[in-house]
Amino acid sequence: QVQLVESGGGLVQAGGSLRLSCAASGTDFSITVMAWYRQAPGKQRALVATITSGGRTNYADSVKGRFTISRGDDKNTLYLQMNSLKPEDTAVYYCNQYSTFPAWSWGQGTQVTVSS
């Protein structure tokens, strides 16, 4: 059974940076298109960034130029470097497969709070 564990969130002032990590067990997600998602209070979960097995990336317009998705040197770690954070980036962040209906269960997420 695949388990996803996100970490690295916290409270940061606007303009600050955070680096999120996602660790997976029970699978090798190096061959899978992976994604970061976020869910703000009262809103639906939204796609933030994706990365293919070959390293090609794509970003939501709202984070383009500020966030960077990457894979670890091992096969089962995913990162999201977040710079120039804004209050509107406040959300719980999740990693999972890039899919409308990911086959893997969602992790607990990691809370990111950006103060103005």
N, C-alpha and C positions, 0 to 999 in steps of 0.2 A: 504494500500500500504506500502510495506516495505521500510524503509529508513535506509541506513547505513552511519554512520558518523565516519570517521577516524580522529585521532588527535595524537599529540605527536611528530611529526617530527621536524626536525630542522637541523642546521649546527653544525657538530661536527668534531673534529680532529680524525685522524686515531688512533685506540686503545680505543676510547671513547665508551660511552654507551648511548642508548636511549630506552625509553619504549613507544611503540605505543599502542593506545587504539582504540577500535571499539565499537561504541554504535549502537544498533538497535532499531528501533521503528516499531510497526505494526506487530510484530511477536515474537514468542518465539523460539530463535534459540538454546536453550539448547538441543533440541532433534535432531539437525542437525549436520552433520559433517561440521565443519567450517574451513576456510583456510585464510591464508595471502598470497597475491600475490604481485609482484612488477613489475614495468615497467621502465626500464632504457631508456635513450634517444636513439631513433633509434632502439629499440629492442621491441620484442613482450612481452606481459605480461607473467610472469613466476610464477609458484607455488613456494612458499617459505616454508610453513609449514601447517600441518593439525592437527586437534584435533577432536576426536570422542566425542559423548555424554558421553561416559564412561571415557574420559580423556586420551585415548591412542593417542600418538603424533607421527608425522613423519616429517622429514625435508629433504629439498634439500641438496645434498652433500656439496654444497658451503657454507652452513650456519650451518651445523651440529656441535654441540659442542660450538657454539657461541650464537645462538638464542634459545629462549624458548617461545613456544606458551602456553597460558593458558586461562582459562575461569574465569570470575568474579564470586563472590558469588551470585550475582543476576543472572537472566536468560539471560540477553541480553548484556553482555559485553565480549569482547574478547581482549586479550593483546598479545603483542609480545615484549619480553625483548631482546634487541639486545646488545651484548657485543663484545668487541674486533673488533669494526667496521673497515672496510677496504674501501678504495676509490671505489672499485668495488661494494660495497653495495649501492652506490648512485642510487636512483630511487624514483619513486612515489609508495608508498605502499598502498594496498587496502585489505579490508577484504570482504569475500563473502562466499557463500556455496562452498563446495568442489565439483565442477562439471565442466565438459568441457564447458557446457553452463549453467551457473548459472541462475536460474529463477528470482533472485532478480536483480534489477538495481544496477549498480555500483555507489558507492559514489564518492566524489570528490578526495579521496585519501589524503595522507599526504606526503609531500616531505621530503626525507632524503638525506642530502648532507654530504659526508664524505671527508674532505680535507686531503691531504697527508702532 
